């Protein structure tokens, strides 16, 4: 497989995964209400100021994506 074919295949796989995640979120949106509201997420609310930093959500997402990428690379390398 040439260089451009490999890049093209990778882009197709990434687009499929993004579409799949979008469909899951769209059709099962209410089941993800916990996402973004984990105990480690920081939220500061004042009179006319709101600061939200989803620390725990970012950590969970990073771990899950790292595992998915490692599994994909294991099977395709």
C-alpha positions as CSV (number, residue, x, y, z in Angstrom):
1,X,0.0,0.0,0.0
2,X,1.3,3.4,-0.9
3,X,1.6,6.4,1.3
4,X,-1.5,8.1,0.0
5,X,-3.6,5.0,0.3
6,X,-2.6,4.6,3.9
7,X,-3.5,8.2,4.7
8,X,-6.8,7.8,2.8
9,X,-7.7,4.6,4.8
10,X,-6.8,6.3,8.0
11,X,-9.0,9.3,7.2
12,X,-11.9,7.0,6.3
13,X,-11.6,5.1,9.6
14,X,-11.4,8.4,11.6
15,X,-14.5,9.8,9.8
16,X,-16.4,6.6,10.5
17,X,-15.5,6.7,14.2
18,X,-16.5,10.3,14.5
19,X,-19.8,9.6,12.7
20,X,-20.4,6.6,15.0
21,X,-19.7,8.7,18.2
22,X,-22.0,11.4,16.9
23,X,-24.8,9.0,16.2
24,X,-24.4,7.5,19.7
25,X,-24.5,10.9,21.3
26,X,-27.5,12.0,19.2
27,X,-29.7,9.0,19.7
28,X,-28.6,8.2,23.3
29,X,-28.0,11.7,24.5
30,X,-30.0,11.4,27.8
31,X,-27.9,8.4,28.8
32,X,-24.8,10.6,28.8
33,X,-26.1,13.2,31.2
34,X,-23.3,12.2,33.7
35,X,-20.7,13.2,31.1
36,X,-19.3,16.6,32.1
37,X,-20.8,16.4,35.6
38,X,-18.2,14.1,37.2
39,X,-17.1,14.7,40.8
40,X,-13.7,16.1,39.7
41,X,-15.1,18.7,37.4
42,X,-14.6,22.2,38.6
43,X,-17.4,24.7,38.4
44,X,-17.4,28.2,39.9
45,X,-20.5,30.3,39.6
46,X,-20.7,34.0,40.6
47,X,-23.3,36.7,39.9
48,X,-22.3,37.3,36.3
49,X,-19.4,34.9,35.8
50,X,-19.3,31.1,35.4
51,X,-16.1,29.1,35.1
52,X,-16.2,25.5,34.2
53,X,-13.2,23.2,33.9
54,X,-14.1,19.5,33.3
55,X,-10.9,18.0,34.8
56,X,-12.3,14.5,35.6
57,X,-14.1,14.3,32.3
58,X,-11.0,15.1,30.4
59,X,-9.0,12.5,32.3
60,X,-11.7,9.8,31.6
61,X,-11.9,10.7,28.0
62,X,-8.1,10.7,27.6
63,X,-7.8,7.2,29.2
64,X,-10.6,5.8,27.0
65,X,-9.2,7.3,23.8
66,X,-5.7,6.1,24.6
67,X,-7.0,2.5,25.1
68,X,-9.0,2.7,21.8
69,X,-5.9,4.0,19.9
70,X,-3.7,1.3,21.4
71,X,-6.1,-1.4,20.4
72,X,-6.4,-0.1,16.9
73,X,-2.7,0.2,16.5
74,X,-2.2,-3.3,17.9
75,X,-4.5,-4.8,15.2
76,X,-3.4,-2.6,12.3
77,X,0.4,-2.6,12.9
